[in-house]
C-alpha cells in the first residue's frame, strides 16, 4: 500500500542512501492554520467551511513562500532552515524544527493532497458536486486562492510527481478504510467520510483529469492501493 507520506519517506531514503545529498521532506499539512486561525478566517469571510482544515485557504501560504524564497536565495547555504510541524490531534502548530543550512544540490521535498492543483479551466462544469460545492462563495474563494499564493508556490517546484488514484469513489473508500481502522484502535463514533470530503471533491476530480498530462512523473495506483504503473514525461 502506498500513500503520499509513504512515498515521501521512500524518496527520502532512496536519495540519502544512494547519493551524497541531504534531503528534507515536509508536508503541506504542516503549514495548516491553527483551529483558531481558521475560525478567524471563517468569521471574516462568512464561509463556515474554512474553519475545517483541508481546502486551499486553510494553510499558512505566506510562511511557505518565505521558506521557498530562502531555499532559492543566494544566502540559503548560510542560514539554518526553520520549518513548522503541525499536530492534527491538537489542531495547531506544536513546534518549529530547525535543519542545518542546505548545501548546493541538496533536495527539498513537499507533499500534499493539493500540490500543483490548478485553478478551474474555462470548460469546467459549474454544476454542484455536493452540498458544499453548491456554495458558490466557498468555491470561488478556493479557486481564487489557487490563482494566488498556491499558484506561486507550485511555480517554484522544480519537479512534480503525481499519485493518480483510479477514481473519486476510491478516494472515499480508502478514506473510509482509514476511519474504520482508527475507530478500531481508539473507539468513538468517527466522522462521516462523505461529509468530510465534500471540500476536496472538485479539486480532486480536477487533478485526476489534468495532472496525468502535466506532471513530470505520474505513479498510477490500483484499486487495492498498489502501484499499477508509472509514466515519466520526456
Residue pairs with C-beta under 8 A, 6 or more apart in sequence:
1 224
1 225
1 226
2 163
2 219
2 221
2 225
2 226
2 227
3 225
4 27
4 111
4 112
4 113
4 163
5 27
5 111
7 111
7 161
7 163
7 219
8 25
8 27
8 109
8 111
9 25
11 23
11 25
11 109
12 23
12 25
12 109
15 21
15 23
15 107
16 22
16 23
21 105
21 106
21 107
22 100
22 102
22 103
22 106
22 107
23 106
23 107
23 108
23 109
24 81
24 83
24 99
24 102
24 106
24 107
24 108
24 109
25 108
25 109
25 110
25 111
26 83
26 108
26 109
26 110
26 111
27 86
27 110
27 111
27 112
28 59
28 64
28 110
28 111
28 112
28 113
28 114
28 115
29 53
29 86
29 88
29 112
30 83
30 84
30 85
30 86
30 93
31 59
31 60
31 61
31 63
31 64
31 84
31 86
32 38
32 53
32 58
32 59
32 60
32 86
32 93
33 41
33 53
33 58
33 59
33 60
34 91
34 92
34 93
35 51
35 53
35 91
35 92
36 92
37 60
38 50
38 51
38 52
38 53
38 58
39 51
41 50
41 51
41 57
41 58
42 48
42 49
42 50
42 51
45 137
45 141
46 137
47 135
47 137
47 138
47 141
49 55
49 132
49 135
49 138
49 199
50 57
50 58
50 138
50 141
52 58
52 199
53 88
53 91
54 113
54 199
54 200
55 114
55 138
55 142
55 199
55 200
55 203
56 114
56 117
56 142
56 145
56 146
56 150
56 203
57 141
57 142
57 145
60 84
61 145
61 148
61 149
61 150
61 153
62 149
63 84
64 153
65 149
65 152
65 153
67 81
67 83
68 153
68 156
70 76
70 79
70 81
71 81
71 102
71 108
72 156
76 101
76 102
77 101
77 102
77 103
77 104
78 101
79 101
80 98
80 99
80 100
80 101
81 98
81 99
81 100
81 101
81 102
82 96
82 97
82 98
82 99
83 96
83 97
83 98
83 99
84 93
84 95
84 96
84 97
85 93
85 94
85 95
85 96
85 97
86 92
86 93
86 94
87 93
87 94
102 108
110 157
113 200
113 204
114 150
114 203
114 207
115 154
115 157
115 160
116 154
116 157
116 160
116 162
116 207
116 211
116 214
116 215
117 146
117 150
117 154
117 203
117 206
117 207
118 146
118 206
118 207
118 210
118 214
119 143
119 146
119 147
119 151
120 143
120 206
121 206
121 210
124 206
128 134
129 201
129 202
129 205
130 194
130 198
130 201
131 198
132 138
132 198
132 199
133 139
133 198
133 201
133 202
138 199
139 202
142 199
142 202
142 203
146 203
154 160
159 216
159 217
160 211
160 214
160 215
160 216
160 217
161 215
161 216
161 217
161 218
161 219
162 207
162 211
162 212
162 215
162 217
162 218
162 219
163 219
163 221
164 208
164 211
164 212
164 218
164 219
164 220
164 221
165 171
165 174
165 208
165 221
166 221
166 222
166 223
167 208
168 201
168 204
168 205
168 208
170 221
170 223
171 197
171 200
171 204
172 193
172 194
172 197
174 225
175 193
175 196
175 197
176 193
179 190
179 191
179 193
180 190
182 190
183 189
183 190
211 218
212 218
212 231
215 233
216 232
216 233
217 230
217 231
217 232
217 233
218 230
218 231
219 227
219 229
219 230
220 227
220 228
220 229
220 230
220 231
221 227
221 228
222 228
